[in-house]
């Protein structure tokens, strides 16, 4: 089954739950994509000890989940570097 989750919040708790749900779904399903929109693109900046967003995102991508930013964020240096690492499978920096 193919599933896409859309995250468009700058609230670390909401993003933490989106990444947790994505990782759980990857255990049960074949194809999961998380589309990051708006402030959620900055999940690395929002990460903290309480909400380890970078670790969850890294686990998601290493488990073959697709993590896609909105088009306007593709101009950022971090995403440009990640996009070159594989087709539709940018990895997390951090």
N, C-alpha and C positions, 0 to 999 in steps of 0.2 A: 504494500500500500504506500502511496506517496502522500506525505503530509507537509504542509508549510505553516510555520508559525510566524506571525508578524509581531515584532516588538517595536513599539514607538513611544517608549517612556524613558524619562531620565531618572526614574525611581529605582535605586539599586535592588530593592526587595522584589519588585516586579520583574526586573531582568534576571535576577537570581532564580526566580520561579520558572521563567521561560526557558533558561538554560537547563535547569533540573528536569523540566518536563521533556525538553528535546532529548536529553540523554536517556531518560526512561523510555521514551518512544523508540529510540534507536535500538534498545535491547529487544523490543517487540516487533519492530517494523523494518522494512528494507531501506526506505528513502525518506529522510527528514531534512527539511531546509528551514533555517531561521533567517528571516529577512529583517534586517536592522534598518529602522527608519527614524528620522529625526534625531532626538537626543540619545536614543539607544545606541547609535553608532559610536558614541564615546564611552562604551561600557568599561574600557580599560581604565579610564580616568575615574570612573565611579566605583571601581573595585576597592574593597577594604578587607580587613581581617574578618569582619562579620559576613560580608558578601564577597566571596572569592570568585568574582565574575571571570577573571582571566583564566583561572584554573578550570572552571566549568566549560568555558568556551574552547580551551585547548583540548579537553577531554572530548568534547562534542566533535571537533574537527578531526581528531585522531581516530575517532570511532566512525569515520566516513560520513559525518553530517556535513551539510553544506551551510556555510555561514556567509550570507550575502549582504553587503551594505547598500544603502540607497545610492543611486548614480552620482549625486553631487559629492558624496564623500570619497569617491574614487580618486579625487585629486589630492587627497592627503598622502603624505609620504609613507606612513605606516601601512595603509591599505595597498598603495601601489607596490610596495615591496612584497606584501603577502600575496597579491593577485598573481605574481609571476611564479609562484611555487606550484601551481597546478591548475588544471582547467576546472573552474567553478568550485574550487576547494581552497580558498585562502586560509592560511593558518594564522594563529594568533601570535602576536609579538608580545614580549613582556617578560 
